[in-house]
Amino acid sequence: MNITGNPSGAGKGPAGAALVLLQAFVDIDPETSIEGLTLWHKSGGRSGTWERSECGEMRHQTSASR
């Protein structure tokens, strides 16, 4: 993942889940792989709400921009 800073913690749960699914599928097809994992929305926590724009940029959502 190429996100740094506070929002990066939000990707740890989905990344772990993807690895669990990968482990289940690799028994069926050894060439199974994860090609990409993208965080589109994150809310809660100390850093608040983050949203990925259409161009792929992560932006912190303030109460004025919601």
Backbone as ProteinMPNN parsed JSONL, in Angstrom:
{"seq_chain_A": "MNITGNPSGAGKGPAGAALVLLQAFVDIDPETSIEGLTLWHKSGGRSGTWERSECGEMRHQTSASR", "coords_chain_A": {"N_chain_A": [[0.848, -1.175, 0.0], [0.483, 2.253, -0.719], [-0.099, 4.381, 0.926], [0.536, 6.749, 3.409], [0.875, 7.818, 6.845], [-1.841, 8.709, 9.117], [-4.239, 7.533, 7.864], [-3.311, 5.088, 6.952], [-3.526, 2.976, 8.762], [-6.129, 2.113, 8.516], [-6.169, 0.394, 6.395], [-5.15, -2.013, 7.225], [-6.891, -3.99, 8.302], [-8.596, -4.757, 6.039], [-6.498, -5.663, 4.367], [-5.506, -7.835, 5.809], [-7.775, -9.465, 5.741], [-7.896, -9.969, 2.999], [-5.587, -11.498, 2.69], [-6.315, -13.776, 4.142], [-8.405, -14.743, 2.524], [-6.913, -15.205, 0.209], [-5.272, -17.302, 1.058], [-7.189, -19.317, 1.331], [-8.042, -19.635, -1.341], [-5.706, -20.286, -2.72], [-5.217, -22.951, -2.344], [-6.982, -24.098, -4.113], [-6.309, -22.912, -6.563], [-3.091, -22.548, -7.279], [-1.882, -20.358, -8.495], [-3.204, -18.099, -7.756], [-3.529, -14.676, -6.922], [-3.182, -11.485, -5.245], [-3.917, -8.582, -6.738], [-4.312, -5.875, -6.295], [-5.133, -3.47, -3.753], [-7.234, -1.111, -2.549], [-8.005, 1.648, -0.567], [-10.989, 3.321, -0.21], [-12.718, 4.773, 1.399], [-12.646, 5.999, 4.695], [-13.599, 6.165, 8.026], [-14.034, 7.562, 11.314], [-12.073, 7.104, 14.335], [-8.961, 8.644, 15.431], [-7.981, 10.282, 13.364], [-10.193, 10.973, 11.894], [-12.466, 11.349, 9.11], [-11.744, 10.136, 5.866], [-11.598, 10.343, 2.335], [-11.344, 8.948, -0.904], [-10.677, 10.571, -3.909], [-11.985, 10.769, -7.317], [-9.751, 10.922, -8.938], [-7.937, 9.522, -7.487], [-6.689, 10.567, -5.258], [-6.209, 10.822, -1.753], [-8.258, 12.478, 0.537], [-8.753, 14.462, 3.389], [-11.741, 14.718, 5.1], [-13.495, 17.446, 6.175], [-15.906, 18.975, 8.39], [-17.031, 20.996, 6.861], [-16.618, 20.173, 4.232], [-18.173, 17.965, 3.729]], "CA_chain_A": [[0.0, 0.0, 0.0], [1.322, 3.43, -0.803], [-0.64, 5.448, 1.759], [1.286, 6.923, 4.645], [0.188, 8.66, 7.817], [-2.935, 8.137, 9.901], [-5.185, 6.652, 7.177], [-2.737, 3.793, 6.59], [-4.012, 1.959, 9.685], [-7.433, 1.635, 8.06], [-5.976, -0.646, 5.395], [-4.62, -3.245, 7.811], [-7.964, -4.985, 8.405], [-8.897, -5.315, 4.719], [-5.338, -6.398, 3.85], [-5.507, -9.121, 6.512], [-8.883, -10.263, 5.199], [-7.495, -10.397, 1.653], [-4.623, -12.59, 2.84], [-7.063, -14.969, 4.561], [-9.072, -15.245, 1.315], [-5.873, -15.725, -0.668], [-4.865, -18.608, 1.583], [-8.254, -20.272, 1.015], [-8.11, -19.871, -2.786], [-4.455, -20.819, -3.26], [-5.342, -24.414, -2.344], [-7.725, -24.451, -5.323], [-5.502, -22.448, -7.7], [-1.822, -22.065, -6.734], [-1.459, -19.111, -9.136], [-4.041, -17.018, -7.25], [-2.755, -13.557, -6.368], [-3.869, -10.225, -4.972], [-3.332, -7.621, -7.665], [-4.376, -4.517, -5.768], [-6.02, -3.217, -2.629], [-7.368, 0.339, -2.477], [-8.9, 2.201, 0.448], [-11.783, 4.392, -0.806], [-13.371, 5.573, 2.436], [-12.279, 5.66, 6.062], [-14.242, 7.08, 8.97], [-13.803, 7.246, 12.718], [-10.696, 7.141, 14.798], [-8.369, 9.936, 15.757], [-7.764, 11.121, 12.179], [-11.471, 11.37, 11.296], [-12.958, 10.768, 7.863], [-10.941, 10.329, 4.654], [-12.307, 9.918, 1.135], [-10.508, 8.954, -2.108], [-11.333, 11.249, -5.03], [-12.002, 10.023, -8.574], [-8.384, 10.882, -9.489], [-7.142, 8.639, -6.654], [-6.061, 11.286, -4.149], [-6.891, 10.733, -0.46], [-8.524, 13.792, 1.103], [-9.355, 14.512, 4.715], [-13.052, 15.361, 5.038], [-13.85, 18.273, 7.319], [-17.359, 19.144, 8.449], [-17.436, 21.911, 5.799], [-16.509, 19.556, 2.912], [-19.04, 16.785, 3.628]], "C_chain_A": [[0.887, 1.229, 0.0], [0.769, 4.612, -0.03], [0.211, 5.541, 3.015], [0.496, 7.807, 5.59], [-0.966, 7.944, 8.478], [-3.871, 7.224, 9.118], [-4.631, 5.266, 6.88], [-3.211, 2.673, 7.515], [-5.334, 1.365, 9.252], [-7.306, 0.516, 7.032], [-5.518, -1.974, 5.96], [-5.672, -4.334, 7.926], [-8.316, -5.59, 7.066], [-7.728, -6.098, 4.116], [-5.255, -7.776, 4.506], [-6.593, -10.043, 5.987], [-8.543, -10.787, 3.808], [-6.501, -11.553, 1.726], [-5.292, -13.89, 3.289], [-7.775, -15.583, 3.354], [-8.061, -15.853, 0.35], [-5.45, -17.123, -0.224], [-5.905, -19.678, 1.248], [-8.26, -20.623, -0.477], [-6.846, -20.504, -3.356], [-4.445, -22.348, -3.235], [-6.051, -24.901, -3.605], [-6.915, -24.11, -6.572], [-4.208, -21.844, -7.173], [-1.34, -20.745, -7.345], [-2.316, -17.914, -8.719], [-3.163, -15.922, -6.662], [-3.672, -12.379, -6.063], [-3.177, -9.176, -5.829], [-3.353, -6.196, -7.128], [-5.376, -4.417, -4.633], [-6.061, -1.708, -2.439], [-8.38, 0.73, -1.42], [-9.64, 3.39, -0.165], [-12.424, 5.293, 0.237], [-12.926, 5.065, 3.797], [-12.954, 6.657, 6.972], [-13.969, 6.618, 10.39], [-12.333, 7.309, 13.077], [-10.195, 8.555, 15.004], [-8.227, 10.851, 14.539], [-9.051, 11.5, 11.459], [-11.781, 10.649, 10.001], [-12.053, 11.144, 6.693], [-11.719, 9.739, 3.489], [-11.335, 9.965, -0.04], [-11.291, 9.6, -3.238], [-11.274, 10.37, -6.274], [-10.606, 9.904, -9.177], [-7.448, 10.04, -8.627], [-6.468, 9.295, -5.465], [-6.883, 11.136, -2.875], [-7.045, 12.129, 0.118], [-9.204, 13.661, 2.44], [-10.654, 15.289, 4.603], [-13.275, 16.164, 6.325], [-15.352, 18.449, 7.316], [-17.858, 20.066, 7.334], [-17.436, 21.234, 4.43], [-17.383, 18.325, 2.759], [-20.286, 17.059, 2.887]], "O_chain_A": [[1.932, 1.243, 0.65], [1.141, 5.751, -0.313], [0.564, 4.524, 3.611], [-0.452, 8.472, 5.175], [-1.066, 6.718, 8.414], [-4.28, 6.199, 9.663], [-5.4, 4.351, 6.585], [-3.29, 1.523, 7.085], [-5.633, 0.219, 9.589], [-8.259, -0.235, 6.824], [-5.498, -2.971, 5.239], [-5.372, -5.5, 7.669], [-8.34, -6.814, 6.939], [-7.947, -7.093, 3.425], [-4.967, -8.768, 3.837], [-6.375, -11.241, 5.807], [-8.87, -11.927, 3.477], [-6.564, -12.481, 0.919], [-4.89, -14.976, 2.871], [-7.754, -16.801, 3.176], [-8.321, -16.893, -0.255], [-5.292, -18.02, -1.052], [-5.552, -20.811, 0.921], [-8.462, -21.783, -0.837], [-6.91, -21.192, -4.375], [-3.737, -22.973, -4.025], [-5.758, -25.986, -4.108], [-6.839, -24.899, -7.514], [-4.226, -20.723, -6.663], [-0.476, -20.082, -6.77], [-2.164, -16.826, -9.275], [-2.174, -16.204, -5.985], [-4.794, -12.298, -6.564], [-1.986, -8.915, -5.661], [-2.488, -5.394, -7.479], [-6.339, -5.18, -4.562], [-5.026, -1.09, -2.192], [-9.489, 0.198, -1.387], [-9.01, 4.358, -0.592], [-12.648, 6.474, -0.03], [-12.839, 3.859, 4.027], [-12.895, 7.862, 6.729], [-13.708, 5.441, 10.639], [-11.471, 7.537, 12.228], [-10.913, 9.529, 14.781], [-8.34, 12.07, 14.67], [-9.009, 12.274, 10.504], [-11.411, 9.49, 9.814], [-11.65, 12.297, 6.541], [-12.421, 8.741, 3.649], [-10.575, 10.925, -0.166], [-12.435, 9.227, -3.5], [-10.592, 9.345, -6.284], [-10.298, 8.918, -9.846], [-6.286, 9.855, -8.987], [-5.738, 8.629, -4.73], [-8.103, 11.298, -2.897], [-6.075, 12.884, 0.185], [-10.117, 12.854, 2.612], [-10.67, 16.398, 4.068], [-13.243, 15.612, 7.425], [-16.011, 18.107, 6.334], [-19.002, 19.929, 6.9], [-18.173, 21.662, 3.542], [-17.327, 17.684, 1.709], [-21.115, 16.164, 2.721]]}, "name": "protein", "num_of_chains": 1, "seq": "MNITGNPSGAGKGPAGAALVLLQAFVDIDPETSIEGLTLWHKSGGRSGTWERSECGEMRHQTSASR"}
